[in-house]
């Protein structure tokens, strides 16, 4: 419907409520069980936020309030739909999705990360995406192996 037939202030007002979709990764949507639960929670929260905007009487304000949650609804619905649960690895012999890996860097820093899905990765809390350069370099390796990531050498010291 044309903006001319609605109670819009202007075409600009309508355009500012249309947010572009969040980009969907081209990689497989691998997740841990906890990662799937987190996606489902985020989907429910987006649904609640979208529904909360429904009763707002002012059309422009309702659209503004609903724009973000609507975008998130589309994103999280797709991520839940395409999620492929990967169970925790039984073996700690080689680095795999779901393992926690400790490695040392050339500068002496020791870091520990769990390899998880893209949506659940948060390096600040100790998890990295399985498609990150570090995780890709570590996957399939064993304790004692040295890998190069950029201009850094990382030596795997533990896998759990």
C-alpha positions as CSV (number, residue, x, y, z in Angstrom):
1,X,0.0,0.0,0.0
2,X,1.3,3.4,-0.8
3,X,2.3,5.7,2.1
4,X,-0.2,8.2,0.7
5,X,-3.0,6.0,1.9
6,X,-1.8,5.5,5.5
7,X,-1.5,7.7,8.5
8,X,2.3,8.0,8.0
9,X,4.1,11.3,8.6
10,X,6.1,10.6,5.4
11,X,7.8,7.9,3.3
12,X,10.9,8.5,5.4
13,X,9.1,7.4,8.6
14,X,7.9,4.2,6.9
15,X,11.4,3.5,5.6
16,X,13.0,3.9,9.0
17,X,10.9,1.1,10.4
18,X,12.0,-1.4,7.7
19,X,15.2,-2.9,9.1
20,X,17.3,-5.1,6.8
21,X,17.4,-8.8,7.8
22,X,20.2,-10.0,10.0
23,X,22.7,-11.8,7.8
24,X,22.4,-15.6,7.9
25,X,25.8,-17.5,7.8
26,X,26.4,-19.7,4.8
27,X,28.0,-22.3,7.2
28,X,26.1,-25.3,8.6
29,X,24.2,-24.2,11.7
30,X,25.9,-26.5,14.2
31,X,24.9,-26.0,17.8
32,X,25.4,-27.6,21.2
33,X,22.3,-28.6,23.1
34,X,22.7,-25.5,25.2
35,X,23.1,-23.4,22.1
36,X,19.8,-24.6,20.7
37,X,18.1,-23.8,24.0
38,X,19.6,-20.3,23.9
39,X,18.3,-19.8,20.3
40,X,14.9,-21.0,21.3
41,X,14.9,-18.5,24.3
42,X,16.0,-15.7,22.0
43,X,13.2,-16.6,19.6
44,X,10.6,-16.5,22.4
45,X,12.0,-13.2,23.7
46,X,11.7,-11.7,20.2
47,X,8.2,-13.0,19.8
48,X,7.2,-11.4,23.2
49,X,8.8,-8.1,22.2
50,X,7.0,-8.1,18.9
51,X,3.6,-8.9,20.5
52,X,4.2,-6.2,23.1
53,X,4.3,-3.6,20.3
54,X,0.9,-4.7,19.0
55,X,-1.3,-2.7,21.4
56,X,0.5,0.6,20.7
57,X,-2.2,2.9,19.1
58,X,0.1,5.2,17.1
59,X,0.9,3.4,13.9
60,X,4.4,5.0,13.5
61,X,5.4,4.2,17.0
62,X,4.0,0.6,16.8
63,X,6.1,0.1,13.6
64,X,9.2,1.6,15.3
65,X,8.8,-0.6,18.4
66,X,8.1,-3.8,16.3
67,X,10.8,-3.4,13.7
68,X,13.7,-4.8,15.7
69,X,11.8,-7.7,17.3
70,X,10.3,-8.6,13.9
71,X,13.8,-8.7,12.3
72,X,15.0,-10.9,15.3
73,X,11.9,-13.1,14.9
74,X,12.8,-13.9,11.3
75,X,16.5,-14.5,12.2
76,X,16.0,-16.7,15.2
77,X,13.1,-18.7,13.6
78,X,15.5,-19.5,10.7
79,X,18.4,-20.4,13.1
80,X,16.2,-22.7,15.2
81,X,14.8,-24.3,12.0
82,X,18.2,-25.0,10.6
83,X,20.0,-25.9,13.8
84,X,21.9,-29.2,13.8
85,X,22.7,-30.4,17.3
86,X,26.2,-31.8,17.8
87,X,26.5,-33.9,20.9
88,X,29.5,-33.4,23.2
89,X,32.5,-35.4,22.0
90,X,33.3,-38.5,23.9
91,X,36.9,-38.5,22.9
92,X,39.4,-35.8,24.0
93,X,42.2,-37.2,21.8
94,X,41.7,-34.7,19.0
95,X,40.1,-31.3,19.0
96,X,36.5,-31.4,17.8
97,X,33.3,-29.3,18.0
98,X,32.2,-29.1,21.6
99,X,35.7,-29.7,23.0
100,X,37.4,-27.2,25.3
101,X,41.0,-26.5,24.1
102,X,43.8,-24.9,26.0
103,X,46.7,-23.6,24.0
104,X,49.8,-21.4,24.6
105,X,50.9,-18.5,22.4
106,X,54.4,-17.5,21.6
107,X,54.2,-14.5,23.9
108,X,53.5,-16.8,26.9
109,X,49.7,-16.3,27.1
110,X,47.7,-19.4,27.8
111,X,44.1,-19.4,26.6
112,X,41.2,-21.8,26.9
113,X,38.2,-21.9,24.6
114,X,35.3,-24.2,23.9
115,X,34.5,-24.7,20.3
116,X,30.7,-24.1,19.7
117,X,28.2,-22.8,17.1
118,X,28.3,-19.4,15.6
119,X,25.4,-18.0,17.5
120,X,26.6,-19.2,20.9
121,X,30.2,-18.1,20.5
122,X,31.4,-15.5,22.9
123,X,35.2,-15.2,23.3
124,X,34.8,-13.0,26.4
125,X,33.2,-16.0,28.2
126,X,35.5,-18.6,26.8
127,X,33.8,-19.9,23.6
128,X,34.7,-19.5,19.9
129,X,32.8,-20.4,16.8
130,X,33.8,-23.5,15.0
131,X,34.3,-21.5,11.8
132,X,36.7,-19.0,13.4
133,X,40.3,-19.1,12.2
134,X,41.6,-20.4,15.6
135,X,39.0,-23.1,15.8
136,X,39.6,-24.2,12.2
137,X,43.3,-24.4,12.8
138,X,42.9,-26.4,16.0
139,X,40.2,-28.9,14.8
140,X,41.6,-32.4,14.3
141,X,44.8,-31.6,16.1
142,X,46.1,-33.3,19.3
143,X,47.9,-32.2,22.5
144,X,51.4,-31.1,21.6
145,X,50.5,-30.0,18.0
146,X,51.6,-26.5,17.0
147,X,49.4,-24.6,14.5
148,X,49.8,-21.3,12.8
149,X,47.1,-18.7,12.9
150,X,48.0,-15.5,11.1
151,X,51.5,-14.7,12.4
152,X,51.1,-16.6,15.7
153,X,52.0,-20.1,16.7
154,X,49.7,-21.9,19.0
155,X,50.6,-25.0,20.9
156,X,47.8,-27.2,22.2
157,X,48.4,-28.1,25.8
158,X,45.0,-29.7,26.8
159,X,41.8,-31.0,25.3
160,X,38.7,-31.7,27.4
